[in-house]
Amino acid sequence: MTTVFMFPGQGSQAVGMGAELFERYPDLIAEADAILGFSMKELCLENPDGKLNSTDYTQPALYTVNALSFLAKVEDEDIAPDFVIGHSLGEYDALYAAGAFDFTTGLKLVQKRAALMSEASGGGMAAILGMDGDAVASALAELGADSVDVANFNSPSQTVISGLKADIEKFAPQMKDKGAKRVVILRVSGAFHSRHMKPAAEEFESFLAGLSFGSLNVPCIANCSAEPYTDESIASNLVSQIYSSVRWIDTITVLRKQGVDTFVEVGPGTVLSGLARQIH
């Protein structure tokens, strides 16, 4: 059996997540609260003012719950993954699990990333259901939607596009005429995983300058390239990830070719498990 641990990203958050973990890892939760300046337990269990769905709160919360879920799984089941991957934000947990950085360093990285992404405005995203990424890209070209990028190649039947809000509102509905079964405008403020995030990526690159990372002890496949991280590519991949497409189909395909037969989702929800089943 060859196993990959998959860590979910933004969109998998849910009120009540991590309930069984906060008392189990009080020291890590105390560190998280001190870094973030709010109560992680209160955020996840009570969702005050709906903050759990706000990017600057969502990402640190998901990173924390994913990380604690990983620790609990390893302790309870005495298993270690052969590979690790994470979808967008989840890639930080994959790198944590692989030994790139400790819990608090990862949280500080996520806190900065979340702040930069939450500051991005004027952007939008939409899920295009029933079309693969190539078909979506071709349809966008036919529509003259040159400013819209394919953000997530999630599965053969689920693709996400990203661009300026006005362009998403104009072009996304037209995708139904191009073969989409359904179009869902996503509730986001920024054009994540698109060229429009390059200014945020450049600022994040400055933040990462001078940071050192640990050697990876488990192979981690990068969202932006669907190729394994190297110890030298950690910072550059994390920068690229902010404005590059999430190549999830290629990532799962690469792992299947490596002999992976067991896909284990670590963290809240089952979104990634469903996508893995769709990708052959």
N, C-alpha and C positions, 0 to 999 in steps of 0.2 A: 504494500500500500504506500503510495506516494501522496503526501498531503500538502495542500496550500491553505494557509489562513488568509481570509479575505476580510478587510476592515471597511465598513461602510462610510460614506461621506454625507454631506449636507442633504437633507431630505429624509434621512432615516431617524431623525430625532423624534422622540415622543415623550409626553409627560409621564413620569413614573420610571423612566429608564435609569438603571443603576441602583434601584432601590435596595437590592440585596448586597450591594458592594460598598456603600459608603461607610457602614459600621465596620466592615471587614478590613478596610484600608484607611484607618483614621489619619495616619501620618501623612499619606499622600494627599488626602483630601484637605488637610490643614495647610500643606504646602500650596496646593492649588488655590485655596481661598486667599492665602496671603499674597500670591502673585496677582490674582485677578481682582481682588478687592470686593468680592461678593461671595455669598454662600453657594457652593456648587450643589449641595444637597437641596437647598431651598429652590434653586433654579430648576433643577430636574424634576423635583417631586411636586412643587407647587406652581411653577411657571408664573411668577408674579408679573403682571402687566403684559403677559404674552411674550416676554423677552426670549424665551427658548427658541422662537422662530426668527429672531433677529441675528444676522450673520455674526456680529461681534460677540454674541453670547452662544450661538449655536455651535460654532466651531470649537471653542475651548471645551464646551460641555461634551460634545461628541468625542473629541480626542481623549478626554478624561475617562469617559465611560468605556470606550473601546479599549483603552490601555488597561484599565482595571479588569475588564472582561478577559483580556488576554492573560493577565497574571492568574486570575482565578481558574481559567481553563487549564493552564499548564500545571498549576498546583493540584487541582482536583482530579485530572485525568492522566497526569504524568506523561504527557505527550509533547513532542516538539515538532513544529512544521518543517517540511523540506523546502518550502518556498513561502514567501509572504508577499501580498499585494494589498493595495488600498485604493479605493475610488476617490480621486481628488483629495479632499481633506483626510480621508482614511489612509492615504499614503504616508502621512506622518506617523500613524500608529504602526504601519508596517515597518518603517525605518526604526522606530523605537523597539519593536519586537526583534529586529535584526541586529540591534546593538549600536546603531549609528549615534544615539545620544540617550541620556537618561530621561526620566519622566519630566522633570522640571525644565530641562533645556527644551525638550519637545514642546512643552506647554507654552513657553515664552515665544518660541518660533510661531506657533499657531496663533497666539494672542496678537502678534504683530501682523501676521498674514490676514487674520480676521479683521483687524482694524483697517488695513489698507483696502481690503475688498469691500468692507461696509461703507467706506468713504467714496467708492466708485458710484457715480450717479449717472442717470441718463441712458442707462443700458437696459436690455431686456433679453429674455431667453424663452424658447418655446420647445416643447417636446413634440416631435413628429412621429406618430405611431403608424406602423404599417409600411414603412419605407426604410431601406438600409442607407448607410451613409453616402455611398456613391450615388444612389438615386436622388438623395436629397441635394447633394452638391450639384448634380446636373440640373435639377429643377431650379435651384437658386440662380444658376448661370443663365438659364433660359428666361427667368423672370427679370434678369438684370439686377439682381440683389447682390451687387459686388461688395457691399459693406458688411454682409452677413457671413459669419463663419460657422462651420460645423464644429460644435464644442465637444460633444460626447458621441462617440461611436459605441453605444451601450450594448446593442444586440442587433441581429438582422432586422428586427421589427421595431426598434426604438432608437431614435436619433434625436439629439438636442442641438438646436441652432442658437446662435448668440450674436448680438449686434446692438446698434443704437435702438432705443425704445421705439421710436417712430418707425424705423425700418422693420422691426419685428412685428409691430402691430399692422403694418402694411402688407408684408410678404408672407407671414406665417399662415394667415387664413387662405391664401392662394395655393398653399401646398396641397389642399384637398383636391383642387383641380388637377394636380400633378400626380395623384395616386395615393395620397395619405388617407388612412382610414379615420384618423382623428388628429386634431391639433390642440395642444394644451398650452396656453400662455402661462409661464411660470411666475410665481410671485418672488421676483428678485429685483434688486435695485441696479445691479451692474451687469455688464456684458462679460460674464465670467468665461474663462477659457477661450478668449478671442483676442485678436490683435489690439482691441480697445483697452486691454489690461496691461499693455506694455509699460506705461508710466508707473503703475503700481509695482510691476515686476522689477523695474529699475531701482525703485526705492527699497524693495525687499533685498535686492542684491547688495545694496550699501549696508543694510542691516546685518547681512550674513558675513560681510567682509571681516576677516580676522577670527571668525569662529572656527574651531577645529572639531572634527567629527571622529567617532570611533570606527574601527574596522568592522565591516559587516560580517556576522557569523552565520547568516542565513541569506540565500539569494533573494533579492527583492527586484521585481520587474517594474520599470518606470512607466507611469502613465503616458508621458510625452513621447516615448520612443518604442515602447513595448520591448525594450531590451534590458538586460540586467544592469542594475546600478553597479558602479565600481566605487571604491573608497574615494577616488578622486572626483567623481562626478556628482556627489551628493548635493553640494551647493548649487551647481549649475543646473541640475535637473529640477531642484525645488524652485528656482527662478523661472525656468522655462515652463514649468507646470502651470503657472498662474495664467499664461496667455496661450498655451498650446492645447490642442485637442486631447481629450482623455481617450486613449486608444484601447478601450476595454475589450473589444472583440479580438484584436490582435494579441492582447495580453493573455486572455484565456486560451487562445489558439496556440500560442507559444508554449504555455504550460502543458497543454494536452500532448503536444509533440515531445515534451520532456518526460512524459510518462505519468503526469499527475492524474490520479483517478478519484481523489477525494477532495472536495471543495468545502471548506468549513468556514462559515460566516461567524465572525467574532465581533460582537457588539449588537446594538438594537436592530430589530427588523430582519427581513429575509429577502430584501431587494436583490442583493448580489447573487444569492443562491438561485433566484429565478432567472437572472440574466445568464448565469453559467449554464443552466439547463437549456437555454435557447441557443447557445453558441456551440456549434458542432465542429 
